[in-house]
């Protein structure tokens, strides 16, 4: 990894990945899980480590828990 960070193109590619996936998508997964009542730590961790597979894991978790669609007004109240 140290040798990869010496390559300028790798660093230019890695930082957008970190900013987009780790911060924005990880935050989205966490907030979505809080809103729907879905367990999210495993999805956020995988998103921070790898990226896109974490988002897919969150989707699969929502499907398996039966909370694919956002909650209705009656469920929230």
MODELLER restraints for C-alpha pairs under 7 A, 6 or more apart:
rsr = mdl.restraints
at = mdl.atoms
rsr.add(forms.Gaussian(group=physical.xy_distance, feature=features.Distance(at['CA:4:A'], at['CA:10:A']), mean=6.41, stdev=0.5))
rsr.add(forms.Gaussian(group=physical.xy_distance, feature=features.Distance(at['CA:5:A'], at['CA:11:A']), mean=5.73, stdev=0.5))
rsr.add(forms.Gaussian(group=physical.xy_distance, feature=features.Distance(at['CA:21:A'], at['CA:47:A']), mean=6.54, stdev=0.5))
rsr.add(forms.Gaussian(group=physical.xy_distance, feature=features.Distance(at['CA:21:A'], at['CA:48:A']), mean=6.87, stdev=0.5))
rsr.add(forms.Gaussian(group=physical.xy_distance, feature=features.Distance(at['CA:21:A'], at['CA:51:A']), mean=5.50, stdev=0.5))
rsr.add(forms.Gaussian(group=physical.xy_distance, feature=features.Distance(at['CA:22:A'], at['CA:47:A']), mean=6.25, stdev=0.5))
rsr.add(forms.Gaussian(group=physical.xy_distance, feature=features.Distance(at['CA:22:A'], at['CA:48:A']), mean=4.75, stdev=0.5))
rsr.add(forms.Gaussian(group=physical.xy_distance, feature=features.Distance(at['CA:26:A'], at['CA:44:A']), mean=5.24, stdev=0.5))
rsr.add(forms.Gaussian(group=physical.xy_distance, feature=features.Distance(at['CA:26:A'], at['CA:47:A']), mean=6.09, stdev=0.5))
rsr.add(forms.Gaussian(group=physical.xy_distance, feature=features.Distance(at['CA:26:A'], at['CA:48:A']), mean=6.85, stdev=0.5))
rsr.add(forms.Gaussian(group=physical.xy_distance, feature=features.Distance(at['CA:29:A'], at['CA:40:A']), mean=6.95, stdev=0.5))
rsr.add(forms.Gaussian(group=physical.xy_distance, feature=features.Distance(at['CA:29:A'], at['CA:44:A']), mean=6.60, stdev=0.5))
rsr.add(forms.Gaussian(group=physical.xy_distance, feature=features.Distance(at['CA:29:A'], at['CA:58:A']), mean=6.91, stdev=0.5))
rsr.add(forms.Gaussian(group=physical.xy_distance, feature=features.Distance(at['CA:30:A'], at['CA:40:A']), mean=6.04, stdev=0.5))
rsr.add(forms.Gaussian(group=physical.xy_distance, feature=features.Distance(at['CA:30:A'], at['CA:44:A']), mean=6.79, stdev=0.5))
rsr.add(forms.Gaussian(group=physical.xy_distance, feature=features.Distance(at['CA:33:A'], at['CA:39:A']), mean=6.26, stdev=0.5))
rsr.add(forms.Gaussian(group=physical.xy_distance, feature=features.Distance(at['CA:33:A'], at['CA:40:A']), mean=5.81, stdev=0.5))
rsr.add(forms.Gaussian(group=physical.xy_distance, feature=features.Distance(at['CA:36:A'], at['CA:67:A']), mean=6.84, stdev=0.5))
rsr.add(forms.Gaussian(group=physical.xy_distance, feature=features.Distance(at['CA:36:A'], at['CA:70:A']), mean=6.66, stdev=0.5))
rsr.add(forms.Gaussian(group=physical.xy_distance, feature=features.Distance(at['CA:36:A'], at['CA:71:A']), mean=6.48, stdev=0.5))
rsr.add(forms.Gaussian(group=physical.xy_distance, feature=features.Distance(at['CA:38:A'], at['CA:62:A']), mean=6.63, stdev=0.5))
rsr.add(forms.Gaussian(group=physical.xy_distance, feature=features.Distance(at['CA:40:A'], at['CA:58:A']), mean=6.85, stdev=0.5))
rsr.add(forms.Gaussian(group=physical.xy_distance, feature=features.Distance(at['CA:43:A'], at['CA:54:A']), mean=4.78, stdev=0.5))
rsr.add(forms.Gaussian(group=physical.xy_distance, feature=features.Distance(at['CA:43:A'], at['CA:55:A']), mean=6.66, stdev=0.5))
rsr.add(forms.Gaussian(group=physical.xy_distance, feature=features.Distance(at['CA:43:A'], at['CA:57:A']), mean=5.70, stdev=0.5))
rsr.add(forms.Gaussian(group=physical.xy_distance, feature=features.Distance(at['CA:43:A'], at['CA:58:A']), mean=5.29, stdev=0.5))
rsr.add(forms.Gaussian(group=physical.xy_distance, feature=features.Distance(at['CA:44:A'], at['CA:54:A']), mean=6.35, stdev=0.5))
rsr.add(forms.Gaussian(group=physical.xy_distance, feature=features.Distance(at['CA:46:A'], at['CA:53:A']), mean=6.83, stdev=0.5))
rsr.add(forms.Gaussian(group=physical.xy_distance, feature=features.Distance(at['CA:46:A'], at['CA:54:A']), mean=4.61, stdev=0.5))
rsr.add(forms.Gaussian(group=physical.xy_distance, feature=features.Distance(at['CA:47:A'], at['CA:53:A']), mean=6.57, stdev=0.5))
rsr.add(forms.Gaussian(group=physical.xy_distance, feature=features.Distance(at['CA:47:A'], at['CA:54:A']), mean=4.03, stdev=0.5))
rsr.add(forms.Gaussian(group=physical.xy_distance, feature=features.Distance(at['CA:47:A'], at['CA:55:A']), mean=6.44, stdev=0.5))
rsr.add(forms.Gaussian(group=physical.xy_distance, feature=features.Distance(at['CA:62:A'], at['CA:68:A']), mean=5.04, stdev=0.5))
